[in-house]
Amino acid sequence: MARKIKIPNEHLKRFARTEQKRKKNIRNKRKYYLIVCEGEATEPNYFEGLKQDLPKGILTAYQIDIAGTGRNTQSLIDEAIRLQRAYEKNTTRKLDKLWVVFDKDSFSAQDFNGAIQRCLNSDIGCAWSNEAFELWYLLHFQYYENAMSRRVYKEMIEDHLRPIMGDDFRYEKNSKEMYDLLKQYGSLENAIRNAKRLAERFVDRQDYANHNPCTMVYQLIEELTTLTITD
């Protein structure tokens, strides 16, 4: 039988202290992203799927938290700022990036435009959609530039996925499967390209409530998918 080697306690304690210090240093170097969504499930579920699909090591270097609030436009931004201040107070660390995600839906042009302008006047990333977040889903399959109501998005998503998933497929707004379905059967690269093409149609115009269809979700997606690990 091999002789069991006994490691002196002082060596074990020194190793434990070194390991604890190493982990603390890693935590302190982590950059922190907070994504605050209007929806309580639809958008958070999508971004959680994307988050878990990021390259290995990114979630060690970056803390990415996603909050679904059930708030909208101006009240969403107020809540995002409150969450940012609470984090910075509790951790004594500065938030590296704050993003908000919201839709035009049926809210007034004044509220929608005002919320976007607040973000532009500050350091808040704004991934807005007109009319709804599901436009981002549709752009994975096809480019659309004709104005459309959010009420038709469900049917159009089903039209794209039923030939693959079967006639019984129904789009569920709060589905946890949409990121995976879009990854498998759509194209993220096409969605980004299509969203940029839409945005170019409204360049230099600040009447955001009239930018239909349009989505700036691609800006947040590009930022997340190009995160890199630095020393």
VMD Tcl script that draws the C-alpha trace (Angstrom):
set ca {
  {0.00 0.00 0.00}
  {1.29 3.45 -0.95}
  {2.18 5.62 1.97}
  {-0.25 8.50 2.44}
  {1.54 11.84 2.39}
  {0.47 14.22 5.09}
  {0.49 17.89 4.12}
  {1.32 20.20 7.04}
  {-1.60 22.29 8.26}
  {0.29 25.55 7.75}
  {0.71 24.67 4.04}
  {-2.98 23.91 3.70}
  {-3.92 27.19 5.37}
  {-1.53 29.13 3.16}
  {-2.99 27.48 0.06}
  {-6.54 28.27 1.22}
  {-5.64 31.93 1.78}
  {-3.97 32.15 -1.64}
  {-6.96 30.53 -3.36}
  {-9.40 32.84 -1.56}
  {-7.34 35.87 -2.60}
  {-7.22 34.63 -6.20}
  {-11.00 34.22 -6.35}
  {-11.51 37.65 -4.79}
  {-9.23 39.23 -7.38}
  {-11.20 37.55 -10.18}
  {-14.48 38.86 -8.74}
  {-13.08 42.37 -8.42}
  {-11.91 42.39 -12.04}
  {-15.24 41.18 -13.40}
  {-17.16 43.69 -15.47}
  {-20.84 44.01 -14.69}
  {-23.66 44.35 -17.22}
  {-27.26 44.91 -16.16}
  {-30.03 44.44 -18.74}
  {-33.42 45.71 -17.56}
  {-36.36 44.55 -19.66}
  {-39.90 45.77 -20.02}
  {-41.26 42.24 -20.26}
  {-41.14 39.93 -17.25}
  {-40.43 36.79 -19.30}
  {-40.23 37.15 -23.10}
  {-37.11 39.29 -23.34}
  {-35.39 37.92 -20.19}
  {-35.83 34.35 -21.46}
  {-34.29 35.24 -24.80}
  {-31.30 37.02 -23.27}
  {-30.75 34.24 -20.74}
  {-30.49 31.84 -23.68}
  {-28.01 34.11 -25.43}
  {-26.04 34.61 -22.21}
  {-25.58 30.87 -21.68}
  {-24.43 30.54 -25.30}
  {-21.58 33.05 -24.99}
  {-18.03 31.75 -25.52}
  {-16.32 29.89 -22.69}
  {-14.79 32.21 -20.11}
  {-16.97 35.24 -20.86}
  {-19.24 34.63 -17.87}
  {-16.16 34.39 -15.66}
  {-14.92 37.77 -16.86}
  {-18.36 39.40 -17.02}
  {-21.33 39.32 -14.70}
  {-24.45 39.72 -16.84}
  {-27.70 40.12 -14.91}
  {-31.08 40.30 -16.64}
  {-34.15 41.73 -14.92}
  {-37.75 41.59 -16.13}
  {-39.76 44.39 -14.55}
  {-43.22 44.63 -16.11}
  {-42.59 48.37 -16.49}
  {-42.40 50.41 -19.67}
  {-40.84 53.48 -21.33}
  {-40.14 56.20 -18.73}
  {-40.96 54.07 -15.69}
  {-38.65 51.34 -16.97}
  {-35.75 53.77 -17.15}
  {-36.53 55.02 -13.65}
  {-36.45 51.42 -12.39}
  {-33.21 50.67 -14.26}
  {-31.51 53.68 -12.65}
  {-32.82 52.63 -9.23}
  {-31.41 49.12 -9.70}
  {-28.08 50.54 -10.81}
  {-27.83 52.78 -7.74}
  {-28.80 49.92 -5.44}
  {-26.09 47.69 -6.91}
  {-23.41 50.35 -6.70}
  {-24.36 51.17 -3.13}
  {-24.34 47.55 -1.99}
  {-21.12 46.57 -3.76}
  {-19.25 49.92 -3.79}
  {-18.49 49.09 -7.42}
  {-19.46 51.02 -10.52}
  {-21.77 49.35 -13.02}
  {-19.91 48.97 -16.30}
  {-22.95 49.05 -18.60}
  {-26.69 49.53 -18.16}
  {-29.12 48.54 -20.92}
  {-32.89 48.86 -21.15}
  {-35.12 46.83 -23.48}
  {-38.62 48.06 -24.31}
  {-41.20 48.31 -27.10}
  {-43.40 50.94 -28.67}
  {-46.54 48.79 -28.28}
  {-49.51 51.11 -27.81}
  {-47.71 53.72 -25.74}
  {-47.86 57.35 -26.79}
  {-45.26 58.76 -29.15}
  {-44.34 61.28 -26.46}
  {-43.53 58.60 -23.88}
  {-41.70 56.37 -26.36}
  {-39.64 59.15 -27.94}
  {-38.93 60.70 -24.55}
  {-37.65 57.43 -23.10}
  {-35.27 56.92 -26.01}
  {-34.03 60.50 -25.75}
  {-33.34 60.05 -22.02}
  {-31.11 57.10 -22.85}
  {-29.31 59.00 -25.59}
  {-28.67 61.88 -23.19}
  {-27.10 59.52 -20.67}
  {-24.92 56.42 -20.76}
  {-27.83 53.97 -20.93}
  {-27.95 51.52 -23.82}
  {-31.40 51.43 -25.39}
  {-32.54 48.31 -27.25}
  {-35.99 49.53 -28.32}
  {-38.34 47.94 -30.83}
  {-41.21 49.36 -32.85}
  {-43.70 47.85 -32.47}
  {-42.59 44.85 -30.41}
  {-39.63 42.66 -29.47}
  {-40.93 39.85 -31.69}
  {-39.82 41.87 -34.72}
  {-36.30 40.80 -33.74}
  {-37.42 37.17 -34.03}
  {-38.88 37.71 -37.51}
  {-35.68 39.29 -38.79}
  {-33.91 35.96 -38.19}
  {-35.88 34.64 -41.17}
  {-36.60 37.54 -43.49}
  {-36.21 41.26 -44.06}
  {-39.40 43.31 -43.53}
  {-39.78 47.00 -44.18}
  {-43.54 47.53 -44.45}
  {-45.19 48.95 -41.32}
  {-46.96 46.26 -39.33}
  {-48.89 45.91 -36.10}
  {-47.55 43.78 -33.26}
  {-50.80 41.80 -33.49}
  {-49.57 40.06 -36.65}
  {-46.16 39.06 -35.27}
  {-47.46 35.85 -33.66}
  {-48.95 34.57 -36.89}
  {-45.85 35.48 -38.88}
  {-43.53 33.68 -36.44}
  {-45.76 30.62 -36.68}
  {-45.69 30.79 -40.49}
  {-41.89 30.55 -40.39}
  {-41.67 27.74 -37.84}
  {-44.66 25.51 -38.65}
  {-43.06 24.00 -41.77}
  {-40.26 22.85 -39.45}
  {-42.03 22.24 -36.15}
  {-45.32 20.92 -37.52}
  {-48.83 22.31 -37.96}
  {-49.52 22.17 -34.22}
  {-46.78 24.68 -33.41}
  {-48.02 27.75 -31.56}
  {-45.89 30.72 -30.60}
  {-46.02 31.30 -26.85}
  {-44.98 34.81 -25.88}
  {-43.17 33.78 -22.69}
  {-41.55 30.70 -24.20}
  {-38.12 29.67 -22.91}
  {-37.42 27.90 -26.20}
  {-37.32 30.84 -28.62}
  {-33.59 31.51 -28.41}
  {-32.82 27.86 -29.21}
  {-35.42 27.71 -32.00}
  {-34.08 30.86 -33.61}
  {-30.51 29.64 -33.28}
  {-31.34 26.30 -34.90}
  {-33.75 27.37 -37.62}
  {-33.07 31.08 -38.12}
  {-29.90 33.14 -38.51}
  {-28.54 35.59 -35.96}
  {-26.26 37.05 -38.60}
  {-29.25 37.71 -40.88}
  {-31.19 39.27 -38.00}
  {-28.36 41.71 -37.28}
  {-27.95 42.54 -40.96}
  {-31.70 43.01 -41.46}
  {-32.03 45.18 -38.35}
  {-29.16 47.41 -39.48}
  {-30.79 47.75 -42.90}
  {-34.03 48.85 -41.26}
  {-32.23 51.36 -39.03}
  {-30.56 52.92 -42.07}
  {-33.98 53.85 -43.44}
  {-34.56 56.20 -40.50}
  {-31.05 57.58 -40.00}
  {-30.93 61.11 -38.53}
  {-34.66 61.00 -37.71}
  {-35.71 61.39 -34.08}
  {-39.41 60.56 -34.53}
  {-38.76 57.06 -33.19}
  {-42.45 56.28 -32.73}
  {-42.79 56.46 -36.52}
  {-39.90 54.10 -37.21}
  {-42.06 51.08 -38.02}
  {-40.71 48.50 -38.34}
  {-37.41 49.05 -36.57}
  {-35.44 47.52 -33.70}
  {-32.21 48.43 -31.96}
  {-31.95 45.05 -30.23}
  {-29.13 44.23 -32.64}
  {-26.91 46.81 -30.89}
  {-27.17 44.96 -27.57}
  {-26.70 41.59 -29.29}
  {-23.56 42.80 -31.04}
  {-22.14 44.17 -27.81}
  {-22.74 40.93 -25.92}
  {-21.48 38.62 -28.69}
  {-18.25 40.58 -29.13}
  {-17.24 40.68 -25.45}
  {-13.63 39.66 -25.00}
  {-11.55 38.46 -22.07}
  {-8.78 40.84 -21.09}
  {-6.09 40.54 -18.41}
}
mol new
graphics top color blue
foreach p $ca { graphics top sphere $p radius 0.5 }
foreach p [lrange $ca 0 end-1] q [lrange $ca 1 end] { graphics top cylinder $p $q radius 0.2 }
display resetview
